Amino acid sequence: MKNKEFTFSSDGKLISLEDLEVTSKIAEDYFGTERDPNQMETSKENRLWVCENQKYVNIVYNNSKIIGFAFMLPCTKYLMDLFISIKINERELFERIKKIKFDKELEVLYLCSTVIKKEFRKKGLATEASLKLINKLTNNLDKRPILFYETYSKEGETIANKLANKTGLKLLSRKTKVQ
């Protein structure tokens, strides 16, 4: 998509805590994170971590207004296996990931969430934001990481499959619920 009214933070824009507050609200509205103890919290502590590790988020703007985002997390195969086999939930996965110092090698990438506000969907923005982020994170890597995700919605499953097809990366899924 080559439309100048839509821009992405991955193209060089620094992300502020205020930007992450907006994306957290979008996530809360879509995923109901504040009501689900299994999902990653959108707390101030977690927003601070994301701000310090902002290479894992790609915010989508429409004429400078935030309309969505793609968020991915580096991970280990061990944690991925625990998550996919439903031995830990997303909140536990994130808490463990926060304690790890990831160097240049990225074995696994968790497709945590991608949300675009309803009025901007069906324009390819979620896929584009996610592809830009994957390309940024995997550029110059010797080994290609595995992608994994939790099946939360049909749309999310569709995006995950598109990403795997377009990048040629192996894709694994934790099938728990579909809206």
C-alpha positions in Angstrom: 0.0 0.0 0.0 1.5 3.3 -1.0 -0.8 5.8 0.5 0.7 8.9 2.1 -2.2 9.4 4.5 -1.0 6.2 6.3 2.4 6.1 7.9 4.3 3.7 10.3 6.5 4.3 13.2 8.9 1.6 11.8 9.8 4.0 9.1 11.8 6.0 11.6 9.5 7.7 14.1 10.3 7.4 17.8 7.4 6.2 19.9 6.5 8.1 23.1 4.8 6.8 26.2 1.7 8.8 25.2 1.7 6.9 21.9 1.7 3.6 23.8 -1.1 4.8 26.0 -3.2 5.2 22.9 -2.2 1.8 21.5 -3.0 0.3 24.9 -6.5 1.7 24.8 -7.0 0.3 21.3 -5.8 -3.1 22.6 -8.0 -2.9 25.7 -11.0 -2.1 23.5 -10.4 -4.9 21.1 -9.1 -7.7 23.3 -10.7 -6.9 26.6 -7.3 -7.2 28.3 -8.5 -5.5 31.5 -11.0 -8.3 32.0 -8.8 -11.2 31.1 -6.1 -12.3 33.6 -4.6 -14.6 30.9 -3.7 -11.7 28.6 -0.7 -9.4 28.8 -1.6 -6.3 30.9 -1.6 -2.9 29.3 -0.2 -1.5 32.5 2.1 1.5 32.8 5.0 -0.8 33.8 4.5 -2.8 30.6 4.2 0.3 28.5 7.5 1.5 29.9 9.1 -1.8 28.9 7.7 -1.5 25.4 8.9 2.1 25.2 12.4 0.9 26.1 12.1 -1.9 23.6 10.1 -0.1 21.0 11.7 -1.9 18.1 9.0 -4.6 18.7 6.0 -2.3 18.0 4.9 -0.6 14.8 2.3 2.1 15.2 0.0 2.9 12.2 -1.0 6.6 11.7 -3.6 8.2 9.6 -2.6 11.8 9.1 -0.6 11.7 12.3 -3.4 10.2 14.4 -2.8 6.7 15.8 -5.3 4.2 14.2 -3.6 0.9 15.1 -0.4 -1.1 15.7 1.4 -4.3 15.3 3.2 -5.7 18.3 5.6 -8.7 18.4 7.9 -10.1 21.0 11.2 -11.9 20.8 11.0 -15.3 22.4 12.8 -18.6 23.0 11.8 -21.9 21.7 11.4 -23.2 25.2 8.9 -20.4 26.1 7.1 -20.8 22.8 6.6 -24.5 23.5 5.3 -23.8 27.0 2.8 -21.3 25.5 1.7 -23.4 22.5 1.1 -26.4 24.7 -1.0 -24.2 27.0 1.3 -24.6 30.0 1.6 -20.8 30.4 -0.7 -18.0 29.3 0.2 -14.8 27.5 0.6 -12.8 30.7 3.1 -15.4 32.0 4.9 -15.5 28.6 5.4 -11.7 28.6 6.6 -11.6 32.2 9.2 -14.2 31.4 10.2 -12.5 28.1 10.8 -9.2 30.0 13.5 -10.9 32.0 15.5 -12.1 29.0 18.2 -10.0 27.3 17.9 -10.7 23.6 21.0 -10.3 21.5 21.1 -10.2 17.7 20.0 -13.8 17.3 16.2 -14.1 17.2 15.0 -17.7 17.3 11.3 -17.1 17.7 8.9 -14.2 17.3 5.6 -14.0 19.0 2.9 -12.3 16.9 1.4 -10.7 20.0 -1.2 -8.4 18.6 -2.2 -6.4 15.5 -5.2 -4.1 15.7 -6.5 -1.5 13.4 -9.5 0.7 14.3 -12.7 -0.6 12.7 -13.2 2.3 10.3 -9.7 1.7 8.7 -9.8 -2.1 8.3 -9.8 -3.9 5.0 -7.1 -1.7 3.6 -4.2 -4.0 4.2 -2.8 -1.9 7.0 -2.5 -4.7 9.6 -0.6 -6.9 7.2 1.6 -4.0 6.0 2.4 -2.9 9.6 3.2 -6.5 10.6 5.4 -7.2 7.5 7.3 -4.0 8.0 8.0 -5.0 11.6 9.0 -8.5 10.8 11.3 -7.3 8.0 12.9 -4.8 10.4 13.4 -7.4 13.1 14.8 -10.1 10.9 16.9 -8.0 8.5 20.5 -9.2 8.6 19.8 -12.3 10.6 21.7 -15.5 9.7 18.9 -17.8 10.9 15.2 -17.2 10.2 13.0 -17.2 13.3 9.8 -19.2 13.8 6.6 -17.2 14.1 3.9 -18.1 16.5 0.6 -16.7 17.7 -2.5 -17.5 19.6 -5.7 -18.0 17.5 -7.8 -15.2 18.9 -9.9 -14.2 15.9 -10.4 -15.3 12.3 -8.8 -12.0 11.2 -5.8 -12.6 13.3 -5.4 -16.2 12.0 -5.7 -14.8 8.4 -3.0 -12.2 9.0 -0.7 -14.7 10.7 -1.0 -17.1 7.7 -0.4 -14.2 5.2 2.7 -13.2 7.1 4.1 -16.7 7.1 3.4 -17.0 3.3 4.9 -13.6 2.5 8.0 -14.1 4.6 8.6 -17.8 4.2 8.8 -18.2 7.9 7.5 -21.3 9.8 4.3 -20.5 11.7 3.0 -22.3 14.8 -0.3 -21.6 16.6 -1.8 -22.0 20.0 -5.5 -22.7 19.3 -7.6 -21.6 22.2 -10.5 -19.5 21.0 -11.8 -17.7 18.0 -14.2 -14.8 18.0 
